[in-house]
Amino acid sequence: MENYLLALDQGTTSSRCIIFDRQGRICSKVQREFSQIFPQDGWVEHDATEIWASQMGVAVEALLQLGADASQIAAIGITNQRETVVVWEKESGKPICNAIVWQCRRTAEACDRMKAEGLEPEIRARTGLLLDPYFSASKLRWILDQIPGAQARAEKGELLFGTVDSWLIYRLTGGRVHATDPSNAARTMLFNIHTLSWDEELLRLFNIPRCMLPKVLPSGGVFGYTDPHLFGKSIPIAGVAGDQQAALFGQCCFDVGDAKNTYGTGGFLLMNTGAVAVTPKQGLLSTVGWQIGKEVNYVLEGSVFVCGAVIQWLRDGLGLIKNAAESERLANKVPDNGGVYLVPAFVGLGAPYWDAYARGGIQGLTRATTKAHIVRAALESMAYQTTDVLTAMQEEATVSLTKLRVDGGAAANQFLLQFQSDILGLPLLRPACVETTAWGAAALAGLSVGMYANKEELKAEWRADREFTPQMEVSRREQLLKEWHRAVERSCGWAK
Ligand code: ADP
């Protein structure tokens, strides 16, 4: 009996495997952290072999924990850290160097030079992205330039490129399938989101040999079958999506205007824009949500660099709290923020500001300010930043949101979610299954192999845990937002 769906959730700091039943309940879950490699200031690498080994390890352990064997798994879904670049030998399957992680800033100058040449508008029109080192293309260019012989070998067809999903598919299928899906391809800066194909002009611009690129297959569909030696029986790999898009799918945001926000280390707000790729005017990205058959769903995305990470800073940097959960208790100790605003622009500001020179600040301190006010201001900053992104998004998408679905580690914080609802003036829905990323990949896979007849059946399985509704007076909300924007203004351009 093929009762289960197995999700491989390959994140930036850990590899996880979650096995779900048909109702989307978690039956088994195993997680393993792997090495973060920092060769120089601002550089971040992973060992792709360690990624593969840890991912395979947790999959086997999750099966053992459940006491299930491969014949009970209907399909595998893969979701992954996006943009990270792996290059490996076609013949041996060995990576030629460490993977360059999305966070790595080593190609900042190369991107600045391209910007100075005026290339950004054209790239943005084709890819929906901003010309930033964050995306894969400049990292792949770096590898082909810096690893001796790499460009020539790639041109001869000896090397393959992939984001982490492609790398896992390649290894899982014993090297038989080299493929990716449009939600991952869209983050490489080499993929045209309108024609849904690798873009000749961009390949020329970055001088990337086409023969090293994976085939792009629909996110919901069979990519291939696992090598029978791995799990004792072949399992179809039937769903693939980048982590944020998978979370949007897992939250059942299937209709135009549906949106979710993930409060993790960073914050990621995604809104479904349906069959149209909106061309954003402000610092938002237009990207592919998923493709099922011929049907493509586009999304608008805005990211906040420091979201839950501000709470880690309170704990590790300032020692104000012992653990993240304590932030909620402290924030509830004071009736309001006492006029204190904390702008966590530690690494600049993301959407909608995109100010690389912004730095953090705390405004409005008085002799009456206590630790509780600062902790509260930190939590409030997560909500203010999300509000700024959402406001920009509503202007672009010309749809008004009626509800926001939320997830991520910090969505455990009730104070944060109530304040977010207040400051947005919108109801928030928190799902019963908070593992929306892994569930999104599993659900895509389940849909592909016919475990669910259609997306409506998936919707029927989605359960809310709690709804948060706005309680704050409009005038109060407006005043708080005005003060927040004054604080942001003071942080902008600080490091210039
Ligand atoms: P990621 O997947 O990005 O690593 P998670 O979704 O696991 O992140 O969320 C972890 C983040 O959430 C951390 O930055 C942590 O500080 C924050 N966090 C976890 N629990 C709470 C809480 N109760 N209140 C506020 N922030 C929290």
Boltz pocket constraint, residues with backbone or C-beta under 6 A from the ligand:
constraints:
  - pocket:
      binder: B
      contacts: [[A, 11], [A, 13], [A, 263], [A, 264], [A, 265], [A, 266], [A, 307], [A, 308], [A, 309], [A, 310], [A, 311], [A, 312], [A, 324], [A, 325], [A, 326], [A, 327], [A, 328], [A, 408], [A, 409], [A, 410], [A, 411], [A, 412], [A, 413]]
      max_distance: 6.0
